[in-house]
Amino acid sequence: MPKKGHVPERTCIVCKRKMPKKDLLRFCIKENKIVLDKLQKEGGRGAYFCWDCLPKIKNLKVKRKLFQSLRIKSNEVEIDYEEQ
């Protein structure tokens, strides 16, 4: 059980700022697609983006960081975040 007053922190993979988990967006792999995990409850490895860095996701360097943080090769999956 979490300690009273404990706030989990995560790091944005783009700007490296540490923020409370609830203020970040989590991406994970589901059925060979990178999807936005709205509830932050999906199993497996996740990668976090702050709201300021989300528009940069189409940048090639940011995509590489995303693939590296999820420990996947870029040709294995596709990014599917706009539908959600």
Buried (B, 14 or more C-beta within 10 A) or exposed (E): EEEEEEEEEBBBBBEEEEBEEEBBBBBBBBEEEBBBBEEBEBEEEBBBBBEEBBEBBEEEEBBEBBBEBBEBEEEEBEBBBEEE
